Structures are given as C-alpha cells and as structure tokens.
C-alpha cells in the first residue's frame, strides 16, 4: 500500500490554463496487486510441465 499525490492544472481551453482556479491536486492511498507476477509465474509453471 502506497500514498500517492499529484498536483497539476486543468482547464477547458488553453487560454484559461494559467488563470487562477485552474490548479488541481489530490492525495490518497494506492493499492497495487501483484497480478502480473502471478500470471507470469503460473504460465512459467505450465510451460515447464509441458501443458
């Protein structure tokens, strides 16, 4: 589990991008699951078995 944060700007048009009120930011938890490693490990075992 990680703590993730970002800060940036947003607007509906480029002309309003640097005006006040266009800044945005957020902080929150991020959970990552090791699905990629699990799938690769499963496939490697399958290949080793010759299935």
PyMOL Python script that loads the backbone (N, CA, C, O; Angstrom):
from pymol import cmd

cmd.read_pdbstr("""\
ATOM      1  N   UNK A   1       0.852  -1.172   0.000  1.00  0.00           N
ATOM      2  CA  UNK A   1       0.000   0.000   0.000  1.00  0.00           C
ATOM      3  C   UNK A   1       0.892   1.227   0.000  1.00  0.00           C
ATOM      4  O   UNK A   1       1.840   1.310   0.782  1.00  0.00           O
ATOM      5  N   UNK A   2       0.601   2.163  -0.857  1.00  0.00           N
ATOM      6  CA  UNK A   2       1.378   3.382  -1.005  1.00  0.00           C
ATOM      7  C   UNK A   2       0.489   4.597  -0.802  1.00  0.00           C
ATOM      8  O   UNK A   2      -0.737   4.509  -0.863  1.00  0.00           O
ATOM      9  N   UNK A   3       1.129   5.725  -0.561  1.00  0.00           N
ATOM     10  CA  UNK A   3       0.432   7.004  -0.527  1.00  0.00           C
ATOM     11  C   UNK A   3       0.835   7.764  -1.780  1.00  0.00           C
ATOM     12  O   UNK A   3       2.020   8.014  -1.999  1.00  0.00           O
ATOM     13  N   UNK A   4      -0.136   8.134  -2.602  1.00  0.00           N
ATOM     14  CA  UNK A   4       0.125   8.781  -3.878  1.00  0.00           C
ATOM     15  C   UNK A   4      -0.435  10.191  -3.859  1.00  0.00           C
ATOM     16  O   UNK A   4      -1.494  10.437  -3.283  1.00  0.00           O
ATOM     17  N   UNK A   5       0.283  11.127  -4.496  1.00  0.00           N
ATOM     18  CA  UNK A   5      -0.174  12.518  -4.575  1.00  0.00           C
ATOM     19  C   UNK A   5       0.122  13.057  -5.963  1.00  0.00           C
ATOM     20  O   UNK A   5       1.051  12.606  -6.633  1.00  0.00           O
ATOM     21  N   UNK A   6      -0.683  14.035  -6.391  1.00  0.00           N
ATOM     22  CA  UNK A   6      -0.398  14.724  -7.645  1.00  0.00           C
ATOM     23  C   UNK A   6      -0.844  16.168  -7.543  1.00  0.00           C
ATOM     24  O   UNK A   6      -1.771  16.499  -6.803  1.00  0.00           O
ATOM     25  N   UNK A   7      -0.176  17.016  -8.293  1.00  0.00           N
ATOM     26  CA  UNK A   7      -0.518  18.436  -8.390  1.00  0.00           C
ATOM     27  C   UNK A   7      -0.429  18.796  -9.865  1.00  0.00           C
ATOM     28  O   UNK A   7       0.495  18.364 -10.555  1.00  0.00           O
ATOM     29  N   UNK A   8      -1.375  19.577 -10.350  1.00  0.00           N
ATOM     30  CA  UNK A   8      -1.348  19.962 -11.754  1.00  0.00           C
ATOM     31  C   UNK A   8      -2.317  21.077 -12.042  1.00  0.00           C
ATOM     32  O   UNK A   8      -2.841  21.713 -11.128  1.00  0.00           O
ATOM     33  N   UNK A   9      -2.552  21.313 -13.310  1.00  0.00           N
ATOM     34  CA  UNK A   9      -3.514  22.325 -13.753  1.00  0.00           C
ATOM     35  C   UNK A   9      -4.480  21.679 -14.736  1.00  0.00           C
ATOM     36  O   UNK A   9      -4.156  20.702 -15.412  1.00  0.00           O
ATOM     37  N   UNK A  10      -5.685  22.261 -14.793  1.00  0.00           N
ATOM     38  CA  UNK A  10      -6.689  21.774 -15.731  1.00  0.00           C
ATOM     39  C   UNK A  10      -7.540  22.939 -16.190  1.00  0.00           C
ATOM     40  O   UNK A  10      -7.735  23.903 -15.449  1.00  0.00           O
ATOM     41  N   UNK A  11      -8.041  22.854 -17.396  1.00  0.00           N
ATOM     42  CA  UNK A  11      -8.962  23.865 -17.910  1.00  0.00           C
ATOM     43  C   UNK A  11      -9.668  23.304 -19.134  1.00  0.00           C
ATOM     44  O   UNK A  11      -9.270  22.277 -19.684  1.00  0.00           O
ATOM     45  N   UNK A  12     -10.716  23.990 -19.546  1.00  0.00           N
ATOM     46  CA  UNK A  12     -11.451  23.580 -20.738  1.00  0.00           C
ATOM     47  C   UNK A  12     -10.826  24.138 -22.014  1.00  0.00           C
ATOM     48  O   UNK A  12     -11.163  23.696 -23.112  1.00  0.00           O
ATOM     49  N   UNK A  13      -9.921  25.102 -21.880  1.00  0.00           N
ATOM     50  CA  UNK A  13      -9.243  25.681 -23.042  1.00  0.00           C
ATOM     51  C   UNK A  13      -7.846  26.125 -22.669  1.00  0.00           C
ATOM     52  O   UNK A  13      -7.583  26.432 -21.506  1.00  0.00           O
ATOM     53  N   UNK A  14      -6.946  26.164 -23.639  1.00  0.00           N
ATOM     54  CA  UNK A  14      -5.569  26.562 -23.356  1.00  0.00           C
ATOM     55  C   UNK A  14      -5.463  28.000 -22.863  1.00  0.00           C
ATOM     56  O   UNK A  14      -4.556  28.319 -22.094  1.00  0.00           O
ATOM     57  N   UNK A  15      -6.365  28.867 -23.286  1.00  0.00           N
ATOM     58  CA  UNK A  15      -6.310  30.263 -22.858  1.00  0.00           C
ATOM     59  C   UNK A  15      -6.609  30.426 -21.369  1.00  0.00           C
ATOM     60  O   UNK A  15      -6.235  31.442 -20.783  1.00  0.00           O
ATOM     61  N   UNK A  16      -7.266  29.465 -20.748  1.00  0.00           N
ATOM     62  CA  UNK A  16      -7.612  29.566 -19.330  1.00  0.00           C
ATOM     63  C   UNK A  16      -6.718  28.692 -18.450  1.00  0.00           C
ATOM     64  O   UNK A  16      -6.937  28.605 -17.242  1.00  0.00           O
ATOM     65  N   UNK A  17      -5.717  28.050 -19.040  1.00  0.00           N
ATOM     66  CA  UNK A  17      -4.902  27.089 -18.315  1.00  0.00           C
ATOM     67  C   UNK A  17      -4.133  27.706 -17.153  1.00  0.00           C
ATOM     68  O   UNK A  17      -4.013  27.077 -16.102  1.00  0.00           O
ATOM     69  N   UNK A  18      -3.611  28.913 -17.311  1.00  0.00           N
ATOM     70  CA  UNK A  18      -2.791  29.523 -16.263  1.00  0.00           C
ATOM     71  C   UNK A  18      -3.554  30.526 -15.398  1.00  0.00           C
ATOM     72  O   UNK A  18      -2.936  31.207 -14.579  1.00  0.00           O
ATOM     73  N   UNK A  19      -4.846  30.638 -15.548  1.00  0.00           N
ATOM     74  CA  UNK A  19      -5.641  31.558 -14.720  1.00  0.00           C
ATOM     75  C   UNK A  19      -5.888  30.946 -13.353  1.00  0.00           C
ATOM     76  O   UNK A  19      -5.792  29.731 -13.182  1.00  0.00           O
ATOM     77  N   UNK A  20      -6.207  31.796 -12.376  1.00  0.00           N
ATOM     78  CA  UNK A  20      -6.436  31.287 -11.024  1.00  0.00           C
ATOM     79  C   UNK A  20      -7.656  30.372 -11.014  1.00  0.00           C
ATOM     80  O   UNK A  20      -8.612  30.584 -11.760  1.00  0.00           O
ATOM     81  N   UNK A  21      -7.609  29.378 -10.179  1.00  0.00           N
ATOM     82  CA  UNK A  21      -8.693  28.419 -10.096  1.00  0.00           C
ATOM     83  C   UNK A  21      -8.505  27.196 -10.975  1.00  0.00           C
ATOM     84  O   UNK A  21      -9.334  26.287 -10.952  1.00  0.00           O
ATOM     85  N   UNK A  22      -7.424  27.157 -11.755  1.00  0.00           N
ATOM     86  CA  UNK A  22      -7.222  26.005 -12.634  1.00  0.00           C
ATOM     87  C   UNK A  22      -6.302  24.954 -12.016  1.00  0.00           C
ATOM     88  O   UNK A  22      -6.061  23.912 -12.626  1.00  0.00           O
ATOM     89  N   UNK A  23      -5.788  25.213 -10.815  1.00  0.00           N
ATOM     90  CA  UNK A  23      -4.919  24.220 -10.183  1.00  0.00           C
ATOM     91  C   UNK A  23      -5.749  23.097  -9.578  1.00  0.00           C
ATOM     92  O   UNK A  23      -6.887  23.306  -9.157  1.00  0.00           O
ATOM     93  N   UNK A  24      -5.176  21.926  -9.542  1.00  0.00           N
ATOM     94  CA  UNK A  24      -5.853  20.763  -9.001  1.00  0.00           C
ATOM     95  C   UNK A  24      -4.814  19.893  -8.306  1.00  0.00           C
ATOM     96  O   UNK A  24      -3.658  19.837  -8.728  1.00  0.00           O
ATOM     97  N   UNK A  25      -5.220  19.229  -7.265  1.00  0.00           N
ATOM     98  CA  UNK A  25      -4.315  18.332  -6.561  1.00  0.00           C
ATOM     99  C   UNK A  25      -5.101  17.307  -5.767  1.00  0.00           C
ATOM    100  O   UNK A  25      -6.286  17.485  -5.486  1.00  0.00           O
ATOM    101  N   UNK A  26      -4.417  16.232  -5.414  1.00  0.00           N
ATOM    102  CA  UNK A  26      -5.073  15.169  -4.668  1.00  0.00           C
ATOM    103  C   UNK A  26      -4.030  14.319  -3.962  1.00  0.00           C
ATOM    104  O   UNK A  26      -2.900  14.183  -4.429  1.00  0.00           O
ATOM    105  N   UNK A  27      -4.425  13.752  -2.833  1.00  0.00           N
ATOM    106  CA  UNK A  27      -3.598  12.804  -2.091  1.00  0.00           C
ATOM    107  C   UNK A  27      -4.505  11.651  -1.699  1.00  0.00           C
ATOM    108  O   UNK A  27      -5.639  11.862  -1.269  1.00  0.00           O
ATOM    109  N   UNK A  28      -4.005  10.433  -1.847  1.00  0.00           N
ATOM    110  CA  UNK A  28      -4.825   9.291  -1.473  1.00  0.00           C
ATOM    111  C   UNK A  28      -4.042   7.997  -1.481  1.00  0.00           C
ATOM    112  O   UNK A  28      -2.920   7.948  -1.985  1.00  0.00           O
ATOM    113  N   UNK A  29      -4.621   6.955  -0.929  1.00  0.00           N
ATOM    114  CA  UNK A  29      -3.943   5.663  -0.892  1.00  0.00           C
ATOM    115  C   UNK A  29      -4.000   4.970  -2.253  1.00  0.00           C
ATOM    116  O   UNK A  29      -4.935   5.158  -3.031  1.00  0.00           O
ATOM    117  N   UNK A  30      -2.996   4.182  -2.509  1.00  0.00           N
ATOM    118  CA  UNK A  30      -2.950   3.391  -3.736  1.00  0.00           C
ATOM    119  C   UNK A  30      -2.579   1.967  -3.368  1.00  0.00           C
ATOM    120  O   UNK A  30      -1.617   1.736  -2.636  1.00  0.00           O
ATOM    121  N   UNK A  31      -3.336   1.026  -3.871  1.00  0.00           N
ATOM    122  CA  UNK A  31      -3.081  -0.385  -3.597  1.00  0.00           C
ATOM    123  C   UNK A  31      -2.672  -1.035  -4.913  1.00  0.00           C
ATOM    124  O   UNK A  31      -3.354  -0.876  -5.925  1.00  0.00           O
ATOM    125  N   UNK A  32      -1.581  -1.755  -4.902  1.00  0.00           N
ATOM    126  CA  UNK A  32      -1.166  -2.476  -6.106  1.00  0.00           C
ATOM    127  C   UNK A  32      -1.191  -3.970  -5.824  1.00  0.00           C
ATOM    128  O   UNK A  32      -0.750  -4.433  -4.772  1.00  0.00           O
ATOM    129  N   UNK A  33      -1.708  -4.694  -6.772  1.00  0.00           N
ATOM    130  CA  UNK A  33      -1.789  -6.143  -6.647  1.00  0.00           C
ATOM    131  C   UNK A  33      -0.775  -6.780  -7.586  1.00  0.00           C
ATOM    132  O   UNK A  33      -0.627  -6.329  -8.722  1.00  0.00           O
ATOM    133  N   UNK A  34      -0.083  -7.806  -7.144  1.00  0.00           N
ATOM    134  CA  UNK A  34       0.946  -8.438  -7.973  1.00  0.00           C
ATOM    135  C   UNK A  34       0.366  -9.400  -9.005  1.00  0.00           C
ATOM    136  O   UNK A  34       0.838 -10.530  -9.137  1.00  0.00           O
ATOM    137  N   UNK A  35      -0.655  -8.959  -9.735  1.00  0.00           N
ATOM    138  CA  UNK A  35      -1.308  -9.842 -10.702  1.00  0.00           C
ATOM    139  C   UNK A  35      -0.379 -10.232 -11.840  1.00  0.00           C
ATOM    140  O   UNK A  35      -0.405 -11.376 -12.294  1.00  0.00           O
ATOM    141  N   UNK A  36       0.430  -9.307 -12.300  1.00  0.00           N
ATOM    142  CA  UNK A  36       1.339  -9.613 -13.399  1.00  0.00           C
ATOM    143  C   UNK A  36       2.307 -10.712 -13.034  1.00  0.00           C
ATOM    144  O   UNK A  36       2.515 -11.641 -13.814  1.00  0.00           O
ATOM    145  N   UNK A  37       2.902 -10.621 -11.859  1.00  0.00           N
ATOM    146  CA  UNK A  37       3.840 -11.652 -11.418  1.00  0.00           C
ATOM    147  C   UNK A  37       3.151 -12.990 -11.246  1.00  0.00           C
ATOM    148  O   UNK A  37       3.720 -14.025 -11.591  1.00  0.00           O
ATOM    149  N   UNK A  38       1.945 -12.991 -10.723  1.00  0.00           N
ATOM    150  CA  UNK A  38       1.200 -14.234 -10.514  1.00  0.00           C
ATOM    151  C   UNK A  38       0.894 -14.901 -11.847  1.00  0.00           C
ATOM    152  O   UNK A  38       1.048 -16.116 -11.976  1.00  0.00           O
ATOM    153  N   UNK A  39       0.468 -14.137 -12.829  1.00  0.00           N
ATOM    154  CA  UNK A  39       0.144 -14.692 -14.139  1.00  0.00           C
ATOM    155  C   UNK A  39       1.398 -15.248 -14.803  1.00  0.00           C
ATOM    156  O   UNK A  39       1.369 -16.341 -15.367  1.00  0.00           O
ATOM    157  N   UNK A  40       2.505 -14.499 -14.739  1.00  0.00           N
ATOM    158  CA  UNK A  40       3.758 -14.957 -15.338  1.00  0.00           C
ATOM    159  C   UNK A  40       4.234 -16.233 -14.653  1.00  0.00           C
ATOM    160  O   UNK A  40       4.663 -17.171 -15.324  1.00  0.00           O
ATOM    161  N   UNK A  41       4.162 -16.277 -13.326  1.00  0.00           N
ATOM    162  CA  UNK A  41       4.590 -17.467 -12.584  1.00  0.00           C
ATOM    163  C   UNK A  41       3.743 -18.668 -12.977  1.00  0.00           C
ATOM    164  O   UNK A  41       4.276 -19.762 -13.159  1.00  0.00           O
ATOM    165  N   UNK A  42       2.430 -18.484 -13.111  1.00  0.00           N
ATOM    166  CA  UNK A  42       1.528 -19.562 -13.497  1.00  0.00           C
ATOM    167  C   UNK A  42       1.871 -20.066 -14.898  1.00  0.00           C
ATOM    168  O   UNK A  42       1.934 -21.274 -15.125  1.00  0.00           O
ATOM    169  N   UNK A  43       2.091 -19.147 -15.835  1.00  0.00           N
ATOM    170  CA  UNK A  43       2.429 -19.542 -17.204  1.00  0.00           C
ATOM    171  C   UNK A  43       3.763 -20.275 -17.242  1.00  0.00           C
ATOM    172  O   UNK A  43       3.901 -21.250 -17.980  1.00  0.00           O
ATOM    173  N   UNK A  44       4.750 -19.830 -16.463  1.00  0.00           N
ATOM    174  CA  UNK A  44       6.062 -20.481 -16.432  1.00  0.00           C
ATOM    175  C   UNK A  44       5.934 -21.921 -15.929  1.00  0.00           C
ATOM    176  O   UNK A  44       6.555 -22.836 -16.471  1.00  0.00           O
ATOM    177  N   UNK A  45       5.125 -22.107 -14.893  1.00  0.00           N
ATOM    178  CA  UNK A  45       4.918 -23.471 -14.377  1.00  0.00           C
ATOM    179  C   UNK A  45       4.228 -24.349 -15.418  1.00  0.00           C
ATOM    180  O   UNK A  45       4.559 -25.526 -15.558  1.00  0.00           O
ATOM    181  N   UNK A  46       3.274 -23.780 -16.144  1.00  0.00           N
ATOM    182  CA  UNK A  46       2.564 -24.524 -17.179  1.00  0.00           C
ATOM    183  C   UNK A  46       3.521 -24.933 -18.305  1.00  0.00           C
ATOM    184  O   UNK A  46       3.449 -26.054 -18.808  1.00  0.00           O
ATOM    185  N   UNK A  47       4.406 -24.028 -18.691  1.00  0.00           N
ATOM    186  CA  UNK A  47       5.371 -24.328 -19.746  1.00  0.00           C
ATOM    187  C   UNK A  47       6.348 -25.401 -19.292  1.00  0.00           C
ATOM    188  O   UNK A  47       6.702 -26.290 -20.066  1.00  0.00           O
ATOM    189  N   UNK A  48       6.783 -25.321 -18.039  1.00  0.00           N
ATOM    190  CA  UNK A  48       7.719 -26.324 -17.515  1.00  0.00           C
ATOM    191  C   UNK A  48       7.091 -27.715 -17.483  1.00  0.00           C
ATOM    192  O   UNK A  48       7.770 -28.717 -17.706  1.00  0.00           O
ATOM    193  N   UNK A  49       5.790 -27.767 -17.204  1.00  0.00           N
ATOM    194  CA  UNK A  49       5.083 -29.058 -17.172  1.00  0.00           C
ATOM    195  C   UNK A  49       4.855 -29.600 -18.567  1.00  0.00           C
ATOM    196  O   UNK A  49       4.604 -30.794 -18.732  1.00  0.00           O
ATOM    197  N   UNK A  50       4.937 -28.737 -19.584  1.00  0.00           N
ATOM    198  CA  UNK A  50       4.707 -29.174 -20.958  1.00  0.00           C
ATOM    199  C   UNK A  50       3.247 -29.239 -21.330  1.00  0.00           C
ATOM    200  O   UNK A  50       2.871 -29.987 -22.232  1.00  0.00           O
ATOM    201  N   UNK A  51       2.425 -28.477 -20.658  1.00  0.00           N
ATOM    202  CA  UNK A  51       0.968 -28.489 -20.925  1.00  0.00           C
ATOM    203  C   UNK A  51       0.657 -27.566 -22.080  1.00  0.00           C
ATOM    204  O   UNK A  51      -0.504 -27.430 -22.466  1.00  0.00           O
TER     205      UNK A  51
END
""", "prot")
cmd.dss("prot")
cmd.show_as("cartoon", "prot")
cmd.util.cbc("prot")
cmd.orient("prot")
